[in-house]
């Protein structure tokens, strides 16, 4: 239902290259199409007598000589398939909206947290990552001093052993994104709006604000330009 359907297009390219007419057999129309996007290509193959389409359950065979009723049955099948796709999309959007309203994060947990299952309710939840959360908190604490650039902090985090869940070193860009995530103090920022979440905060709002002050240049200390020396 999404993307350019590369295998489907590869099938159509195969048909175009053949010297004889090819019959494409599908169980139903909605196994073949989920929208009208491919219609111009398919109609062109029919008009040039390069292909014919067999839909088994509908008992409909489309050829160059198909009448208006047979083509209408095909069109109705595509409409129903498109409607099904749209309903799936609507259901997903409703589900996400419901989760956000309940303070639930609708995606992978940020670094320092883990997606988990609540043993009491059996529902999906997010918990502190026992291996990384204290290192992520340390990133905020060190950055808030104003003594380190993100590049320097990245090198320190590497020495501390902070890694992604895939075992990779946390990149400069990832650190830049990390210190701007309100999730760590208890808020979700989704589609331009803030929503409180139900999970355990990793840091305080005050610490987050202190990091923001440093990031925007309002809280950097004089020692920040002398970070080659130990900062007391």
NUKOLTOR-442313 format. One record per residue: residue in one letter; residue number from 1; x, y, z of N, C-alpha, C in turn. Coordinates in pm, 1 decimal. Atoms other than C-alpha are relative to their C-alpha. Layout:
N
   residu   num      neast     nnorth        nup     caeast    canorth       caup      ceast     cnorth        cup
        A   NUM          X          Y          Z          X          Y          Z          X          Y          Z
...
END
This chain:
232
   residu   num      neast     nnorth        nup     caeast    canorth       caup      ceast     cnorth        cup
        X     1       80.7     -121.3        0.0        0.0        0.0        0.0       84.7      127.2        0.0
        X     2      -86.3     -118.0       -4.6      303.3      230.7       26.5      117.4      -18.1      -94.5
        X     3     -121.2        5.8       81.7      602.4      319.5     -186.2      -29.7      -22.4     -147.3
        X     4       12.3       12.7      145.2      666.6      257.2     -552.3      -30.9     -139.4      -50.9
        X     5       30.5      138.5       36.9      582.1     -118.2     -549.8      100.7      -52.9     -102.5
        X     6     -104.2       37.1       95.5      914.1     -219.9     -712.5      -22.4     -136.0      -66.7
        X     7       21.9      132.1       60.5      820.8     -588.2     -764.1     -115.7        3.0      -99.5
        X     8      113.6      -15.0       91.6      489.0     -494.2     -922.5       44.9       66.2     -130.4
        X     9      -48.5      -69.5      118.9      662.8     -251.8    -1158.4       95.4      -88.3      -80.5
        X    10      -90.3       92.6       69.7      924.3     -517.3    -1239.8      -81.3      -99.9      -83.2
        X    11       88.0       90.1       73.2      639.7     -748.3    -1342.4      -53.0       67.3     -127.3
        X    12       51.7      -71.0      116.0      494.4     -483.0    -1572.6      109.7       22.3     -104.6
        X    13     -111.5      -15.7       93.7      837.9     -417.2    -1724.5       26.6     -130.4      -74.3
        X    14      -17.7      130.9       63.3      869.0     -790.2    -1792.4     -103.8      -20.4     -111.1
        X    15      107.2       15.2       99.2      532.3     -789.5    -1973.7       29.6       81.2     -125.4
        X    16      -27.0      -89.7      113.0      636.0     -493.8    -2191.8      109.0      -54.2      -93.1
        X    17     -113.0       48.8       79.1      950.2     -676.3    -2308.3      -31.6     -128.0      -77.5
        X    18       32.9      126.2       65.9      770.6     -991.8    -2423.4      -60.1       22.2     -138.7
        X    19       51.9       -8.5      136.6      680.4    -1058.1    -2785.6     -140.5      -57.9      -10.3
        X    20      135.0       57.1        0.1      362.4    -1246.0    -2694.5      -79.7       54.5      117.7
        X    21       86.4      -50.9     -106.3       65.8    -1151.6    -2479.5       17.8      -83.0      127.1
        X    22      -18.9       65.8     -128.5      105.3    -1232.6    -2109.4     -128.9        8.7       81.8
        X    23      116.4        2.2      -88.8     -179.2    -1338.1    -1878.7       45.7       12.8      143.8
        X    24      -29.7      -19.1     -142.3     -157.6    -1207.7    -1523.7     -120.3      -49.1       79.7
        X    25      108.7       59.3      -77.7     -362.1    -1412.2    -1276.7       12.3       42.0      145.9
        X    26        2.3      -41.2     -140.7     -459.0    -1271.6     -937.8     -123.7      -57.2       67.1
        X    27      112.8       56.4      -73.1     -684.8    -1416.3     -669.0     -118.8       95.7       -3.3
        X    28      103.7     -102.8        3.2     -880.2    -1090.5     -639.6       63.2      131.2      -46.7
        X    29      -50.1     -130.5       44.5     -851.3     -731.5     -760.6       87.9       63.9      106.6
        X    30      -77.3      -68.8     -104.4     -727.4     -610.3     -421.8      132.6      -68.2       30.9
        X    31     -134.0       59.5       -8.8     -436.9     -857.0     -438.5       90.8       55.6     -109.2
        X    32      -72.1      -52.3      116.3     -335.7     -688.1     -762.8       23.1      149.7       11.0
        X    33       -6.3     -145.5      -12.4     -408.4     -321.0     -692.0      -61.0       45.7      131.1
        X    34       58.2      -62.7     -117.3     -472.7     -100.1     -390.8      -37.3      145.1      -27.7
        X    35       35.8     -137.1       35.5     -526.2      225.9     -578.4       -9.3       10.2     -151.7
        X    36       11.5      -24.3      144.0     -583.8      381.0     -921.7      130.9       48.1      -61.8
        X    37     -124.0      -56.3       50.7     -222.3      490.9     -956.0       56.0      -75.1     -121.1
        X    38      -56.2       79.9      109.8     -128.9      203.3    -1189.0      -92.7      -11.5     -120.8
        X    39      100.3       17.6      105.3     -443.3      228.2    -1404.3       48.2       40.9     -139.7
        X    40      -43.8      -39.0      135.1     -287.2      424.9    -1695.9       94.1     -102.7      -63.7
        X    41      -93.2       99.6       53.3       -8.7      167.6    -1732.8      -73.9     -127.4      -38.0
        X    42       73.7      124.3       24.3     -247.4     -128.4    -1708.7      -92.6       13.0     -120.8
        X    43       88.1      -22.3      114.9     -495.3       20.6    -1955.2       79.9        3.4     -130.1
        X    44      -86.1       -4.9      118.4     -208.4       85.7    -2197.0       39.3     -140.2      -43.3
        X    45      -34.7      138.6       32.6     -103.3     -281.7    -2176.3     -118.7      -73.7      -62.0
        X    46      119.7       61.9       58.0     -462.2     -388.0    -2244.8      -23.6       49.6     -142.3
        X    47       27.0      -58.5      131.9     -505.0     -149.0    -2538.3       97.4      -50.0     -106.4
        X    48     -102.1       48.5       94.2     -181.1     -270.8    -2698.2       -0.7     -151.9      -13.1
        X    49       15.3      145.8        1.8     -289.9     -632.6    -2642.2      127.6      -70.7       45.8
        X    50     -120.7       60.6      -55.1       27.4     -700.7    -2446.3      -29.7      -85.1      123.6
        X    51       33.3       73.5     -121.7     -153.4     -839.8    -2142.4     -150.2      -17.2       13.0
        X    52      138.1       15.5      -43.5     -478.9     -970.3    -2004.6        3.3      -36.3      147.6
        X    53        1.5       15.6     -145.0     -578.0     -975.6    -1638.6     -116.1      -89.5       42.2
        X    54       99.4       96.9      -47.3     -760.2    -1266.4    -1472.0      -17.3       16.0      151.0
        X    55       30.5       -9.9     -142.1     -931.0    -1212.0    -1135.1      -91.8     -116.7       36.4
        X    56       64.6      129.5      -17.3    -1030.8    -1555.2    -1010.6     -131.3        8.8       76.7
        X    57      120.2        0.3      -83.5    -1278.0    -1489.6     -729.5     -111.9       85.6      -58.2
        X    58      102.8      -82.9       63.2    -1454.5    -1212.1     -920.6      -49.7      -62.3     -130.7
        X    59       38.6       61.9      126.8    -1471.3    -1435.7    -1229.5        7.2       97.4     -115.8
        X    60       -9.2     -105.4      101.3    -1358.7    -1142.3    -1441.7      133.7      -10.0      -72.7
        X    61     -120.4        1.4       82.6    -1109.9    -1152.4    -1730.5       -0.5      125.8      -86.7
        X    62       -9.9     -124.2       76.3     -994.7     -823.9    -1880.6       95.5      -17.6     -116.6
        X    63      -81.9        6.2      121.0     -865.7     -816.1    -2235.3      -19.8      130.1      -78.0
        X    64       15.5     -116.3       87.2     -836.6     -563.3    -2516.4     -146.4       20.6      -39.1
        X    65      138.4       -6.0       47.9    -1195.4     -646.6    -2614.2     -103.3       -3.7      112.4
        X    66       94.8        4.3     -112.0    -1352.2     -635.8    -2264.8     -104.6      110.2      -15.1
        X    67      108.2      -97.6       12.0    -1689.2     -460.6    -2252.0       -1.8       93.4      121.4
        X    68        6.3     -102.4     -104.8    -1787.7     -168.7    -2028.4      -32.9      -60.4      135.8
        X    69       37.6       61.5     -126.5    -1943.1     -394.4    -1762.2      120.0      -67.0       66.1
        X    70     -118.7       66.7      -53.8    -1624.6     -598.5    -1721.3      101.3      102.1       53.8
        X    71      -91.2     -104.7      -46.5    -1417.6     -280.8    -1693.4      -55.9       68.6      124.7
        X    72       62.5      -61.7     -117.7    -1669.5     -136.6    -1446.3       19.4      -87.0      123.6
        X    73      -21.9       92.3     -111.5    -1638.4     -448.8    -1227.9      143.2       13.7       52.7
        X    74     -140.3      -21.4      -37.8    -1261.7     -399.2    -1231.0       14.4      130.3       79.8
        X    75       -7.7     -129.7      -67.2    -1301.5      -32.7    -1135.1      -59.9       -4.1      139.6
        X    76       62.7       12.5     -132.0    -1537.1     -118.6     -847.8       92.0      -74.5       95.8
        X    77      -94.6       75.4      -82.8    -1283.3     -371.4     -721.1      113.8       87.6       49.2
        X    78     -108.6      -90.5      -38.5    -1011.6     -105.4     -720.3      -49.4      101.8      103.1
        X    79       58.5      -93.7      -97.2    -1243.1      139.6     -539.1       -8.1      -64.6      138.3
        X    80       10.8       70.6     -127.2    -1306.9     -121.2     -268.7      137.5      -21.0       62.7
        X    81     -136.4       18.9      -49.9     -934.6     -192.3     -239.7       55.9      130.3       55.6
        X    82      -45.5     -131.3      -46.5     -857.3      180.1     -208.5      -68.3       36.2      131.4
        X    83       73.5      -28.1     -122.6    -1128.7      213.3       55.1       57.6      -77.6      117.6
        X    84      -59.0       83.4     -105.4     -974.9      -73.7      254.9      132.7       59.7       46.8
        X    85     -128.1      -62.5      -33.0     -632.4       92.3      239.2      -20.9      126.1       82.6
        X    86       28.5     -123.7      -72.7     -779.1      424.4      352.8      -49.4      -28.0      141.7
        X    87       49.5       36.7     -132.7     -957.3      253.5      642.7      114.9      -42.8       90.6
        X    88     -117.4       39.2      -77.9     -629.0       97.0      755.3       75.4      123.5       48.6
        X    89      -69.7     -123.6      -34.5     -467.4      439.9      747.5      -74.4       76.2      109.7
        X    90       81.7      -69.3     -101.0     -757.4      592.9      944.2       13.0      -68.1      136.2
        X    91       -9.8       74.6     -125.4     -734.8      316.0     1205.4      134.3       25.6       68.8
        X    92     -133.3      -26.7      -55.7     -361.3      372.6     1249.6        4.4      140.2       61.1
        X    93        0.8     -137.8      -50.0     -411.8      749.3     1288.1      -80.0       11.2      129.6
        X    94       81.5       -2.9     -121.2     -688.5      694.5     1545.7       75.1      -63.7      117.1
        X    95      -75.1       70.1     -103.6     -470.9      450.6     1736.7      112.3       87.3       55.2
        X    96     -110.0      -87.8      -42.1     -175.6      691.8     1743.9      -53.7      116.7       82.3
        X    97       60.7     -112.5      -71.8     -400.9      981.1     1851.1      -43.2      -42.2      139.7
        X    98       45.3       51.9     -129.0     -544.7      766.6     2131.1      118.7      -20.9       93.6
        X    99     -119.5       23.1      -81.4     -197.4      667.7     2253.7       56.7      131.8       52.0
        X   100      -54.3     -130.3      -41.0      -80.7     1029.6     2259.2      -86.6       61.7      109.4
        X   101       91.8      -56.1     -100.2     -391.0     1137.7     2452.0       17.1      -68.2      135.7
        X   102      -21.1       74.5     -124.1     -311.7      868.6     2710.0      143.1       11.9       51.9
        X   103     -136.8      -20.4      -45.2       48.7      986.7     2741.8       95.0     -110.9      -40.4
        X   104      -84.2      110.8       45.2      192.7      690.0     2550.0       78.7       41.1     -124.1
        X   105      -87.2      -32.4      112.1      484.5      726.1     2310.5      -25.0      -98.8     -113.5
        X   106       38.5       90.9      108.9      385.7      583.9     1966.6      116.2      -44.8      -88.9
        X   107     -114.3       38.1       82.5      733.2      480.9     1854.0      109.4      -64.2       81.9
        X   108     -113.1       59.6      -72.3     1072.9      336.5     1946.8       44.6       90.1      115.1
        X   109      -45.2      -75.6     -116.7     1203.2      441.2     2287.8      129.9       74.1      -31.1
        X   110     -125.4      -74.3       19.3     1474.5      712.4     2288.5      116.2      -70.1       70.4
        X   111     -118.7       54.5      -64.3     1830.8      625.6     2386.7       -6.2       27.9      150.2
        X   112       12.5      -11.4     -145.1     1836.0      562.2     2761.2     -127.1      -64.4       52.0
        X   113      124.4       69.8      -32.9     1496.6      392.6     2754.2       -9.8     -127.6      -84.8
        X   114       24.1      122.7       75.6     1370.6       54.0     2631.6     -150.3      -22.1      -16.3
        X   115      137.3       46.3       17.7     1042.7      -60.1     2480.0      -14.8     -132.5       74.8
        X   116       17.5      118.0      -83.2      900.9     -324.8     2712.0     -148.0      -36.8        8.5
        X   117      137.5       44.7      -23.8      586.8     -514.9     2814.9      -24.9        0.4      150.6
        X   118       37.1       -2.0     -141.2      417.7     -446.4     3149.3      -46.4     -140.1       40.8
        X   119       31.5      138.2      -39.8      407.4     -784.0     3327.6     -137.6      -12.0       66.0
        X   120      130.0        4.7      -66.8       88.9     -690.8     3516.1     -115.6       14.7      -98.6
        X   121      109.6      -28.2       93.9     -122.4     -553.9     3230.4       18.5      -66.5     -135.8
        X   122      -27.7       57.6      131.3       47.2     -714.5     2931.3        6.9      103.0     -110.4
        X   123       -2.3     -107.0       99.2       51.9     -374.9     2758.0      143.5       46.8      -25.5
        X   124     -130.4      -54.6       34.2      346.0     -214.9     2581.3       28.3      122.4       85.6
        X   125      -39.0     -115.2      -79.2      537.4       36.9     2786.6      144.9       35.5      -30.8
        X   126     -139.3      -41.7       17.2      873.2      215.3     2805.8       62.5       12.2      138.4
        X   127      -69.1       -0.8     -129.0     1122.8      166.8     3090.0      140.4       58.4      -16.8
        X   128     -137.9      -47.1        3.3     1463.1      310.6     3180.1       91.6     -115.1      -39.8
        X   129      -98.3       99.0       41.7     1747.4      124.3     3011.7      104.5      -13.3      110.9
        X   130      -92.5       13.7     -113.1     1951.7      -17.7     3303.1      147.1       14.6      -38.6
        X   131     -139.2       -7.4       44.0     2270.3      -15.4     3093.0       40.7      139.1      -48.1
        X   132      -35.4     -126.6       65.4     2249.4      334.0     2944.6      -59.4      124.4       63.5
        X   133       70.8     -121.4      -42.1     2011.7      566.7     3128.1       87.6       92.5       83.4
        X   134      -83.4      -86.8      -84.4     2270.5      688.8     3381.2      105.9       72.1      -83.8
        X   135      -96.2      -65.3       88.7     2515.0      765.2     3095.5      -66.0      113.3      -77.4
        X   136       73.8     -106.2       69.2     2250.3      963.2     2906.9      -22.3      117.1       95.8
        X   137       18.2     -106.0     -100.0     2176.0     1155.2     3227.4      130.7       76.4       21.2
        X   138     -130.1      -64.5      -18.4     2547.9     1223.0     3265.1       31.1       95.5     -115.2
        X   139      -18.0      -88.7      115.8     2553.2     1371.2     2913.1      -65.9      135.6       27.9
        X   140       70.8     -124.5      -32.5     2292.6     1626.5     3022.2       72.6       77.9      110.0
        X   141      -64.1      -66.1     -113.0     2471.6     1700.6     3348.7      131.0       67.4      -40.4
        X   142     -128.3      -55.8       43.2     2811.1     1754.2     3184.1      -20.9      116.5      -97.3
        X   143       24.2     -105.8       99.1     2669.9     1959.3     2897.1      -51.5      126.8       67.0
        X   144       59.0     -115.0      -69.7     2480.6     2184.7     3139.4      105.5       88.0       65.9
        X   145     -105.4      -82.0      -60.8     2812.2     2301.0     3288.9       47.7      108.5      -95.3
        X   146      -45.7      -96.0       98.9     2883.0     2485.7     2964.2      147.0      -12.6      -31.9
        X   147     -144.8       13.4       17.0     3239.7     2355.6     2966.4       40.0      -80.8     -122.0
        X   148      -34.8       90.3      109.3     3217.9     2116.9     2671.9      -84.2       27.9     -124.0
        X   149       74.9        0.1      125.5     3122.9     2136.1     2309.5      -59.4     -138.8      -18.4
        X   150       59.1      131.3       24.3     2911.6     1852.2     2172.7      102.8      -98.7      -52.3
        X   151     -104.6       88.2       51.8     3214.8     1715.3     1990.2       83.4      -55.4      114.7
        X   152      -78.2       44.0     -116.3     3411.5     1702.0     2315.4      -82.4      -94.7       86.1
        X   153       87.7       85.0      -80.3     3114.7     1555.2     2497.8      -17.1     -136.4      -65.8
        X   154       10.8      126.2       71.7     3084.3     1291.9     2226.7      119.2      -89.9       26.8
        X   155     -120.1       78.8      -28.7     3442.7     1182.6     2286.8       -3.6      -53.1      143.4
        X   156       11.3       44.0     -138.7     3378.2     1167.9     2661.0     -101.8     -114.3       12.0
        X   157      104.0      103.7       -5.6     3059.3      965.7     2612.2       52.2     -132.2      -54.9
        X   158      -61.8      120.5       55.8     3256.3      721.1     2399.7       89.2      -66.9      103.9
        X   159      -87.4       54.4     -104.2     3511.1      681.9     2680.0      -80.9      -59.7      115.3
        X   160       84.8       53.5     -106.6     3229.5      628.9     2931.5      -59.3     -136.0      -37.4
        X   161       60.0      124.5       46.0     3101.8      342.3     2716.8     -141.5       14.4      -51.9
        X   162      134.9      -20.1       52.9     2781.2      500.7     2588.2       -5.6      -44.6     -146.2
        X   163       18.7       51.8      134.9     2668.5      312.4     2278.3     -149.9       -7.0      -31.0
        X   164      139.2       20.8       38.8     2347.3      277.8     2080.6      -37.4     -144.4       31.5
        X   165       42.9      136.8      -27.7     2139.5      -36.2     2125.6       58.8      -99.3      -99.3
        X   166      -67.0       86.4       98.3     2315.3     -170.5     1815.2      150.7       -5.3       22.0
        X   167     -140.4        5.9      -33.9     2652.1     -119.2     1979.5       88.3      101.3      -69.4
        X   168      -77.9      -99.9       72.2     2757.4      180.8     1771.5       26.5      123.0       86.8
        X   169      -31.2     -123.7      -69.9     2923.7      498.3     1897.2     -108.1      104.0      -31.2
        X   170      102.8     -102.9       18.7     2670.8      778.8     1947.4       60.8      116.5      -77.0
        X   171      -54.7     -103.1       87.3     2728.8     1031.0     1669.2      -23.3      139.9       55.8
        X   172       15.4     -140.6      -38.7     2762.6     1408.2     1707.0     -143.5       46.5      -24.0
        X   173      137.0      -40.6       31.6     2424.7     1456.8     1537.4      -99.7      -62.9       96.6
        X   174       90.1       67.2      -95.1     2260.2     1201.4     1766.9        2.6       69.2      135.9
        X   175      -10.3      -74.1     -126.3     2392.8     1388.0     2071.3      -72.3      133.8       -8.9
        X   176       67.0     -128.4       22.1     2267.5     1715.0     1925.7     -151.6      -16.0       10.8
        X   177      144.6       27.1       -8.3     1920.4     1563.5     1887.1      -39.7      -39.6      142.1
        X   178       31.3       53.1     -132.5     1936.6     1393.1     2226.8      -24.0      111.4      101.8
        X   179       12.9     -103.9     -102.2     1989.1     1707.1     2434.1     -117.3       93.8      -24.9
        X   180      117.2      -82.9       29.1     1688.6     1868.8     2264.0     -131.2      -75.6       16.3
        X   181      122.0       79.9      -13.5     1442.3     1586.6     2338.0      -67.8       26.8      134.5
        X   182       72.1      -23.6     -125.9     1184.2     1696.6     2597.6      -48.8     -128.9       65.3
        X   183       44.2      128.7      -54.3     1096.6     1327.7     2642.0       71.6      -31.1      131.5
        X   184      -80.7       35.9     -116.5     1377.0     1302.6     2898.6      -47.9       66.1      128.9
        X   185       53.1      -60.3     -122.5     1203.5     1540.3     3141.3     -151.0      -20.4       13.8
        X   186      139.4       37.4      -19.2      853.5     1405.0     3083.2      -99.3       49.8     -102.5
        X   187       91.5      -51.3      101.1      710.3     1561.7     2767.1       30.6      -60.9     -137.6
        X   188      -15.2       45.6      138.8      650.6     1435.1     2412.7      -26.7      117.8      -92.5
        X   189       21.0     -106.3       98.4      688.9     1677.7     2122.1      -39.6      -66.3     -131.3
        X   190       53.8       70.0      116.3      467.3     1551.9     1838.8      -79.1       97.9      -86.3
        X   191       67.2      -87.8       95.8      360.6     1746.2     1530.3      -14.1      142.4       53.9
        X   192       -2.4     -138.3      -45.9      455.5     2077.3     1687.0      -69.8       27.1      131.6
        X   193       69.8      -18.9     -126.9      275.8     2017.5     2016.5       65.1      -83.2      110.4
        X   194      -52.9       70.8     -116.5      385.9     1914.7     2366.4     -111.7      -79.0       68.2
        X   195       94.4       85.1      -71.6      211.7     1626.6     2544.2       74.3      -69.5      113.4
        X   196      -66.7       72.3     -109.8      299.6     1487.1     2890.9       -7.5     -150.7      -22.3
        X   197        4.9      146.5       10.6      394.3     1118.0     2891.3       -3.5      -64.1      138.6
        X   198       24.6       70.9     -126.7      339.9      853.6     3160.2      123.6      -73.4       51.1
        X   199     -118.4       76.8      -36.6      695.0      719.3     3181.5       88.0       76.8      100.1
        X   200      -87.9      -61.8      -99.4      965.5      786.7     3440.2       95.4       99.0      -65.8
        X   201      -93.0      -97.0       57.7     1154.1     1108.9     3359.4      144.1      -36.0       36.4
        X   202     -141.0       27.9      -23.8     1531.0     1075.9     3330.7       70.2      119.0       65.8
        X   203      -60.6     -121.9      -54.0     1615.0     1438.3     3417.2     -111.0       96.3       42.0
        X   204       96.5     -103.2      -39.0     1447.4     1744.9     3565.0      -14.7      102.1     -112.3
        X   205       22.0     -107.3       97.0     1301.1     2028.2     3359.1      109.0      106.7       15.3
        X   206     -103.4     -100.1      -24.8     1558.9     2258.5     3522.6      130.9      -38.0      -69.4
        X   207     -123.0       44.1       65.8     1849.2     2048.6     3394.4      -12.6       11.6     -151.3
        X   208       23.5      -13.3      143.8     1695.9     2039.1     3046.2       12.7      146.0      -42.3
        X   209       -6.3     -143.1       31.6     1655.7     2418.9     3049.8      143.7       50.9        5.8
        X   210     -140.4      -40.4      -10.6     2017.6     2458.6     3160.4       77.2      -42.2     -125.9
        X   211      -63.8       46.9      123.9     2129.3     2251.3     2859.4      -43.2       85.1     -118.7
        X   212       48.7      -85.6      107.2     1911.5     2461.6     2631.4       71.1      135.3        2.8
        X   213      -68.3     -128.2      -12.8     2075.6     2775.7     2767.5      142.1       -9.0      -55.5
        X   214     -135.2       20.2       52.8     2418.1     2634.2     2685.4       -4.6      -15.4     -151.6
        X   215        8.6       27.2      143.5     2310.8     2513.4     2342.3      -25.6      127.5      -80.0
        X   216       34.2     -124.1       70.5     2171.0     2854.1     2245.6       96.8      114.0       31.2
        X   217     -102.8      -99.7      -27.4     2476.1     3036.6     2384.2      -26.6       88.4      119.2
        X   218       34.0      -84.3     -114.8     2308.3     3182.2     2692.2       61.7      -49.0      130.6
        X   219      -51.1       53.5     -126.0     2479.5     2960.2     2946.6      140.1      -54.4       -8.9
        X   220     -134.2       53.0       15.0     2827.5     2887.8     2817.7       97.7       77.7       88.5
        X   221      -96.4      -63.0      -88.9     3106.4     2956.0     3063.9      126.1       38.6      -75.5
        X   222     -125.8      -41.2       61.7     3441.5     3118.0     2990.7       89.6     -120.2      -22.7
        X   223      -85.2      117.8       11.0     3604.7     2779.7     3045.8      -30.3      -82.3     -125.0
        X   224       36.2       77.4      118.5     3427.8     2646.0     2738.4      101.8       16.5     -111.7
        X   225     -100.8      -22.7      102.9     3699.0     2798.7     2521.4      135.9      -54.8       40.1
        X   226     -127.8       51.3      -48.7     3969.6     2633.0     2730.4      -11.6     -146.7       38.1
        X   227       31.1      136.5      -40.6     3848.0     2274.6     2731.0      115.0      -97.2      -18.7
        X   228     -115.8       90.4        7.3     4190.2     2132.2     2648.6       60.6      -18.0      138.9
        X   229      -45.9       13.1     -138.2     4257.9     2189.9     3021.8     -109.6      -64.3       84.2
        X   230      100.9       58.1      -90.1     4084.3     1994.5     3300.7      -89.8      109.0       56.6
        X   231       93.0     -100.2      -50.2     3773.1     2182.9     3404.1      -36.2      -31.4      144.9
        X   232       28.0       21.5     -142.5     3738.1     2219.3     3779.2     -140.7       52.4       32.5
END
